[in-house]
Amino acid sequence: MRRLTAQDGADILVFGSIPVWNDLLTAGLVDELHVMVGNGVLGDGVPAFTAGLTARLRLRETHRLTGSDHVLLVYATGDHGPRAPGTDPTDVPADAT
C-alpha cells in the first residue's frame, strides 16, 4: 500500500471497510477522513475505530446534507491541512476569560 500511495495518480478511496481504514490510519497512510453522522442512535454495533488507534484527527470541514439530518465531517490526519474555522482550541477570543 505504501508503494501505491507513493505513486502519482488519483486519490485512493476506501468506503465502509472498518478493518482496512483502521490499518491504514495506524500505518499513517490516510491524509483525509470523511465521516457521515446520521440521526439514529444505536445501542451496540461495530466500533468505527479500533482500540489503541493513535492517529490525530483535525476537523477541517462540516457539511449538513440538504434536506436531511445527516452531517459530513471532514478530518485531516496528523498535521495534514488546517483546522476548520472555529475548531482550533487555541483560537480563543482576546476578551474570553
MARVEX-426027 format. One record per atom (N, C-alpha, C): x, y, z; residue in three letters. Coordinates in steps of 0.02 Angstrom, whole numbers, plus 50000, padded with zeros to 5 digits. Atoms other than C-alpha are relative to their C-alpha. Layout:
BEGIN
XYZAla...
This chain:
BEGIN
500414994050000Met500005000050000Met500435006350000Met499554994250000Arg501445012050037Arg500255001549930Arg499754999150068Arg502125009249862Arg499455003149956Arg500564997450039Leu500405012649787Leu499875007350016Leu500134993049982Thr500145028749885Thr500575004749981Thr499434995950019Ala501885034949838Ala500005001749926Ala500034998850072Gln501465034349652Gln499575006049984Gln500434994750025Asp500745048749553Asp499344996949979Asp500655002450022Gly498915047149515Gly499445002650044Gly500604997849964Ala497175049249583Ala500014997750073Ala500075001949930Asp496675047949765Asp499734992950005Asp500265006649987Ile496265031049840Ile499435000850050Ile500594999549958Leu494535029449917Leu499844993250030Leu500225006049966Val494075016350047Val499335001650030Val500684998649978Phe492215015450083Phe499734994250042Phe500355004849959Gly491435006150228Gly500384993850021Gly499625005849979Ser492854994450274Ser500395001650063Ser499704998249936Ile493244996750458Ile500694996950009Ile499335002849990Pro494704984250465Pro500535003349955Pro499524997150046Val495524991950311Val500185007150021Val499824993149984Trp495385010150363Trp500365000550067Trp499625000049937Asn495975006350540Asn500734998249988Asn499315001950016Asp497524997650470Asp500355005749964Asp499704994550037Leu497835012150350Leu500145006050046Leu499894994649952Leu497625025050490Leu500604998550044Leu499455002149957Thr498805015350603Thr500675000549965Thr499394999850040Ala500095014450463Ala500185007149977Ala499874993150020Gly499975033350434Gly499905001249926Gly500114999550072Leu499325031150256Leu499375003849981Leu500624996350013Val497745041750272Val500135007450009Val499924992849995Asp497785060350235Asp499355003350022Asp500654996949987Glu495925063850250Glu499484994750014Glu500525004749980Leu494445055250331Leu499335003549998Leu500674997350004His492615058550290His499554995550042His500445003949956Val491375053050424Val499295002849994Val500704998050005Met489485053450395Met499664998350066Met500365001049938Val488465055750553Val499265000649986Val500735000150011Gly486625051050546Gly499625001650063Gly500424998249944Asn485175054650659Asn499744994150040Asn500225005949963Gly484965036950725Gly500474998750059Gly499605001949942Val485555030650893Val500024992550004Val499925007249997Leu486255013050904Leu500194998050071Leu499835002549934Gly486325003151065Gly500644995950000Gly499395003950006Asp487754992451002Asp500204999849927Asp499765000450069Gly488724988450846Gly500754999449998Gly499275000650010Val490464987850775Val500305007050008Val499684993549993Pro491595002150834Pro500335002149934Pro499694997550061Ala492205013250693Ala500765000050003Ala499274999749992Phe493965014250764Phe500214994850052Phe499765005249955Thr494985000750848Thr500355003150061Thr499654997849940Ala495685002351023Ala500745000849985Ala499284998950010Gly497445009151026Gly500175004249939Gly499874995850059Leu497245019650869Leu500245006850025Leu499704993849976Thr498355034850892Thr500005005549948Thr500014994950051Ala498015044550732Ala499675006350027Ala500274993649979Arg497715062950768Arg499545002649946Arg500494997550048Leu496155069650682Leu499885007450013Leu500134992849995Arg495915088150645Arg499405001649956Arg500614998350037Leu494185094150594Leu500155005549950Leu499874995050053Arg494315103350427Arg499365003049973Arg500624997650030Glu492535104650364Glu499404996450031Glu500635003249983Thr490735101250411Thr499495001949948Thr500524998750050His489285099650291His499364996550022His500655003249988Arg487455096750331Arg499694998749933Arg500295001850064Leu486645087450189Leu499305002949994Leu500634996650012Thr485205097350117Thr499414995150004Thr500605004149996Gly483515090150164Gly500064994050046Gly499935005849955Ser484185078050294Ser500305002250066Ser499684998749936Asp484845076950471Asp500704997050001Asp499335002950005His486495069450410His500525005549993His499464995250002Val488125078650434Val500634996349977Val499365002750022Leu489765075350344Leu500555003850036Leu499434997149966Leu491315078450449Leu500634998149961Leu499395001350037Val492965080050356Val500605001550046Val499414999449957Tyr494555077050456Tyr500644999149961Tyr499335001250024Ala496375078750410Ala500344995950055Ala499655004149951Thr497525066250494Thr500685003050014Thr499354997449982Gly499125070650585Gly500025007549993Gly499934992850009Asp499705087850535Asp499825002149929Asp500204998450069His498905087550361His499445005150000His500524995050010Gly497965103450325Gly499805003950061Gly500224995749945Pro497225117450428Pro499354997650031Pro500645001549967Arg495795116050551Arg499455004249968Arg500574996150021Ala494055121850507Ala499955006250045Ala500064994049959Pro493695139650566Pro499584998650063Pro500375000849938Gly493155139850748Gly500104993350035Gly499905006549969Thr493785122250787Thr500684999250033Thr499345000449969Asp495555126050846Asp499955002450072Asp500074997949930Pro495595126351037Pro500455005850019Pro499574994249986Thr496965139451029Thr499705006549974Thr500344994050026Asp495785151450938Asp499505002550052Asp500424997449947Val495115159551096Val499975007549992Val500054992750006Pro494425177251082Pro500395003550055Pro499594996349952Ala495505190251169Ala499625001950063Ala500394997949942Asp494075195251285Asp499714994150039Asp500265005949964Ala493695177251340Ala500374999250066Ala499685001149935Thr494025173151522Thr499964992850020Thr
